[in-house]
Amino acid sequence: MSGSARKGEPGSRGTLQSRQPDSVDERWNALMTAAQDGDGKAYDQLMAEVSRWLSRYFHKRLPFAAAEDATQDTLLAIHLHKQNYRANAPMTPWLKTIARFKWIDQLRGQLRSPDSLGETDMAIADHGPAARAAILLDLLLSEVRPAQAQVIRLVRLHGASVEEASSVSGQSPSLVKVNIHRGLKRIAQALSN
């Protein structure tokens, strides 16, 4: 690899050059780390791979136009928050969390304006119950602070560990636990009123 940085040289964290990553998370983490260090090629490769993954994710769940919009919205969110990402945690849960939020945003948009998607020839499974549940869940989570809602979603709904939620949210592990406890307590109070 002539001309590329070697492990131990400035600008290299040694992740991409030292060995091939074993999993998608390791490869994406290595690419994100390099991108955070200013490596444009690594960033382009990461965004291309993530774009393909997101496209598959959204096309299984949304009509074509909405899936394309959700893919672009998610890529933009990743771009805007790439410096906040901690590459020592798996990237897939972080990516799935962002994608799920964008999917719910698209569902909300459809509920507000179902005509905006036009006619589609694509057979779509009935996601009505899931959409209603997501909206009700959103209403319940609107009763708590955004930081509490975020970690409740990550840990209680998506099955992330406290450490993973800490990495994604930027909250310390102890604050994650406190926010989950206080948030669930507030939701219980709201339900009892």
C-alpha positions as CSV (number, residue, x, y, z in Angstrom):
1,M,0.0,0.0,0.0
2,S,2.4,2.7,-1.1
3,G,1.4,6.2,-0.1
4,S,-1.0,5.2,2.6
5,A,-0.5,5.8,6.3
6,R,1.0,3.0,8.3
7,K,0.2,2.0,11.9
8,G,1.9,4.5,14.2
9,E,2.2,7.3,11.7
10,P,0.4,10.6,12.3
11,G,-3.2,10.6,11.0
12,S,-3.5,6.8,11.4
13,R,-5.1,5.0,14.2
14,G,-4.0,1.8,12.7
15,T,-7.4,0.3,12.3
16,L,-7.8,0.0,8.5
17,Q,-4.1,-0.5,7.7
18,S,-3.2,-3.1,10.4
19,R,-5.8,-5.8,9.6
20,Q,-9.1,-6.4,7.9
21,P,-12.1,-5.9,10.3
22,D,-13.9,-9.1,11.2
23,S,-17.5,-7.7,11.2
24,V,-19.6,-5.0,9.6
25,D,-19.5,-3.1,12.9
26,E,-15.7,-3.3,13.0
27,R,-15.3,-2.2,9.4
28,W,-17.8,0.7,9.8
29,N,-16.1,1.7,13.1
30,A,-12.7,1.8,11.4
31,L,-14.1,3.8,8.5
32,M,-15.9,6.2,10.8
33,T,-12.7,6.6,12.9
34,A,-10.7,7.4,9.8
35,A,-13.5,9.8,8.6
36,Q,-13.4,11.6,11.9
37,D,-9.7,12.0,11.4
38,G,-10.4,13.7,8.0
39,D,-10.0,10.7,5.6
40,G,-12.4,11.6,2.8
41,K,-12.0,8.2,1.0
42,A,-13.0,6.3,4.2
43,Y,-15.9,8.7,4.7
44,D,-17.1,8.1,1.1
45,Q,-16.8,4.4,1.4
46,L,-18.7,4.4,4.8
47,M,-21.5,6.5,3.4
48,A,-21.8,4.3,0.3
49,E,-22.0,1.1,2.4
50,V,-24.4,2.7,4.9
51,S,-26.5,4.1,2.1
52,R,-27.0,0.6,0.6
53,W,-27.9,-0.8,4.1
54,L,-30.4,2.0,4.7
55,S,-32.0,1.6,1.3
56,R,-32.7,-2.1,2.0
57,Y,-34.0,-1.2,5.5
58,F,-36.4,1.5,4.3
59,H,-37.6,-0.3,1.1
60,K,-38.8,-3.2,3.2
61,R,-40.9,-0.8,5.3
62,L,-42.0,2.1,3.1
63,P,-43.2,2.9,-0.4
64,F,-40.4,3.8,-2.8
65,A,-40.5,7.6,-2.6
66,A,-40.8,7.6,1.2
67,A,-38.0,5.1,1.4
68,E,-35.7,7.3,-0.7
69,D,-36.5,10.3,1.5
70,A,-35.9,8.4,4.7
71,T,-32.6,7.1,3.4
72,Q,-31.4,10.7,2.5
73,D,-32.7,12.0,5.9
74,T,-30.8,9.4,7.7
75,L,-27.6,9.9,5.8
76,L,-27.8,13.6,6.6
77,A,-28.3,12.9,10.3
78,I,-25.2,10.6,10.2
79,H,-23.2,13.4,8.5
80,L,-24.3,16.0,11.0
81,H,-23.5,13.8,14.0
82,K,-20.5,11.9,12.8
83,Q,-18.1,13.8,15.1
84,N,-20.2,12.8,18.2
85,Y,-20.1,9.1,17.3
86,R,-17.8,7.0,19.6
87,A,-16.1,4.4,17.4
88,N,-15.4,2.1,20.4
89,A,-19.1,0.9,20.3
90,P,-20.8,-1.1,17.6
91,M,-22.2,1.2,14.9
92,T,-25.2,-1.0,13.9
93,P,-27.3,-0.2,17.0
94,W,-26.6,3.5,16.5
95,L,-27.5,3.3,12.9
96,K,-30.7,1.3,13.6
97,T,-31.8,3.8,16.2
98,I,-31.4,6.7,13.8
99,A,-33.1,4.7,11.0
100,R,-36.0,3.8,13.2
101,F,-36.6,7.5,14.2
102,K,-36.6,8.4,10.5
103,W,-39.0,5.6,9.7
104,I,-41.4,6.8,12.4
105,D,-41.0,10.4,11.0
106,Q,-42.1,9.1,7.6
107,L,-45.1,7.2,9.1
108,R,-46.1,10.4,10.9
109,G,-45.9,12.3,7.6
110,Q,-48.1,9.7,5.9
111,L,-50.7,10.0,8.7
112,R,-50.8,13.8,8.3
113,S,-50.9,13.6,4.5
114,P,-51.6,10.2,3.1
115,D,-52.1,11.7,-0.4
116,S,-48.6,13.0,-0.5
117,L,-47.2,9.5,-1.4
118,G,-49.6,9.1,-4.3
119,E,-50.6,5.8,-5.8
120,T,-48.2,3.0,-5.6
121,D,-48.2,-0.4,-7.2
122,M,-46.1,-1.8,-4.5
123,A,-47.8,-4.3,-2.2
124,I,-47.3,-3.1,1.3
125,A,-48.0,-5.1,4.4
126,D,-50.5,-3.6,6.9
127,H,-48.3,-1.7,9.3
128,G,-51.3,0.1,10.9
129,P,-51.1,-1.5,14.3
130,A,-47.3,-1.0,14.4
131,A,-47.7,2.6,13.3
132,R,-50.5,3.3,15.9
133,A,-48.3,1.7,18.6
134,A,-45.3,3.8,17.6
135,I,-47.5,7.0,17.7
136,L,-48.9,6.1,21.1
137,L,-45.4,5.3,22.4
138,D,-44.3,8.7,21.0
139,L,-47.1,10.4,22.9
140,L,-46.1,8.7,26.1
141,L,-42.4,9.5,25.6
142,S,-43.3,13.2,25.0
143,E,-44.2,13.3,28.7
144,V,-40.6,13.0,29.6
145,R,-37.4,15.0,28.9
146,P,-35.8,14.3,25.6
147,A,-32.7,12.8,27.2
148,Q,-34.9,10.4,29.2
149,A,-36.9,9.4,26.1
150,Q,-33.8,8.7,24.2
151,V,-32.3,6.3,26.7
152,I,-35.7,4.6,27.4
153,R,-36.0,3.9,23.6
154,L,-32.4,2.6,23.4
155,V,-32.4,0.4,26.5
156,R,-36.1,-0.6,27.0
157,L,-37.4,-0.7,23.5
158,H,-34.3,-1.6,21.3
159,G,-32.5,-3.8,23.8
160,A,-29.3,-1.8,24.0
161,S,-27.1,-2.2,27.0
162,V,-26.6,0.7,29.4
163,E,-23.1,1.1,28.0
164,E,-24.4,1.2,24.4
165,A,-27.0,3.7,25.3
166,S,-24.3,5.8,27.0
167,S,-22.2,5.7,23.9
168,V,-25.1,6.7,21.6
169,S,-26.6,9.4,23.8
170,G,-23.4,10.8,25.3
171,Q,-24.8,10.4,28.8
172,S,-22.7,8.6,31.5
173,P,-23.9,5.1,32.3
174,S,-25.1,6.2,35.7
175,L,-27.1,9.1,34.1
176,V,-28.6,6.6,31.6
177,K,-29.9,4.5,34.6
178,V,-31.2,7.6,36.4
179,N,-32.9,8.9,33.3
180,I,-34.6,5.6,32.6
181,H,-35.9,5.4,36.1
182,R,-37.2,8.9,36.3
183,G,-38.6,8.8,32.8
184,L,-40.6,5.6,33.4
185,K,-41.8,7.0,36.7
186,R,-43.1,10.1,34.9
187,I,-44.8,8.0,32.3
188,A,-46.5,5.9,35.0
189,Q,-47.7,9.1,36.6
190,A,-49.0,10.4,33.3
191,L,-50.9,7.1,32.7
192,S,-52.5,7.2,36.2
193,N,-53.9,10.8,35.7
